[in-house]
Amino acid sequence: MKTSWNELRVIENYLSPDGEPADQVLFEARMILQPELKERVYWQKRTYNMIQQYGRQQLRSEIAKVHDLLFSAPEHRSFRQKMLRLFRK
């Protein structure tokens, strides 16, 4: 059950929001005729979701590190005070 590069490119185009509507309809017809293609699309969507979730977790982690650095390090005391005053108003 190996996916070819050409098929992967076609799946990518189908999943892309910039895809042509006519091409998407044609691809959906192919998925009806080829159930294994529908399964590959499903797994590609799952892969995209996992990558997106991983990226979000990484971003949250980086933001938390910056937050900890800015709000706990003594050298950033004046910045911390300015921010607290700004959001206190």
C-alpha positions in Angstrom: 0.0 0.0 0.0 2.6 2.5 -1.1 1.5 5.9 -2.3 3.2 7.3 -5.3 4.5 10.8 -5.5 2.0 11.7 -8.2 -0.9 10.4 -6.2 0.4 12.3 -3.1 0.6 15.5 -5.2 -3.0 15.0 -6.4 -4.2 14.4 -2.8 -2.3 17.6 -1.7 -4.1 19.5 -4.4 -7.4 18.1 -3.3 -6.9 19.0 0.3 -5.6 22.5 -0.6 -8.2 25.3 -0.1 -6.8 26.8 -3.3 -7.8 23.8 -5.4 -9.9 24.1 -8.5 -13.6 23.0 -7.8 -13.7 21.0 -11.0 -10.6 19.1 -10.0 -12.0 18.4 -6.6 -15.2 17.0 -8.0 -13.2 14.8 -10.3 -11.0 13.6 -7.4 -14.1 12.8 -5.3 -15.4 10.7 -8.1 -12.0 8.8 -8.1 -12.4 8.3 -4.4 -15.8 6.7 -5.0 -14.3 4.3 -7.6 -11.1 3.7 -5.5 -11.9 3.2 -1.8 -8.2 2.8 -1.0 -7.7 6.4 -2.3 -10.3 7.6 0.1 -8.4 5.9 2.9 -5.1 7.6 1.8 -6.8 11.0 1.9 -8.1 10.2 5.4 -4.6 9.4 6.6 -3.2 12.5 4.9 -5.7 14.6 6.7 -4.8 13.0 10.0 -1.2 13.6 9.3 -1.8 17.3 8.7 -3.8 17.5 11.9 -1.0 15.9 13.9 1.5 18.3 12.4 -0.7 21.3 13.2 -1.2 20.1 16.8 2.6 19.6 17.2 3.2 23.1 15.9 0.7 24.5 18.3 2.3 22.7 21.2 5.8 23.9 20.2 4.5 27.5 19.9 2.8 27.3 23.4 6.0 26.0 24.8 8.1 28.8 23.3 5.6 31.4 24.6 5.7 29.9 28.1 9.5 30.1 28.1 9.5 33.7 27.0 6.8 34.5 29.6 8.8 32.8 32.4 11.9 34.6 31.3 10.3 38.1 31.2 8.3 37.7 34.3 10.7 36.0 36.6 14.2 37.2 35.7 15.4 40.2 37.8 17.0 42.0 34.8 13.5 42.3 33.2 11.9 43.9 36.3 11.2 47.3 34.7 9.5 45.6 31.7 7.4 43.4 34.0 6.3 46.5 35.9 5.4 48.4 32.7 3.3 45.5 31.5 1.5 45.1 34.8 0.7 48.9 34.8 -0.4 48.8 31.2 -2.9 46.0 31.8 -4.0 47.2 35.2 -5.8 50.2 33.6 
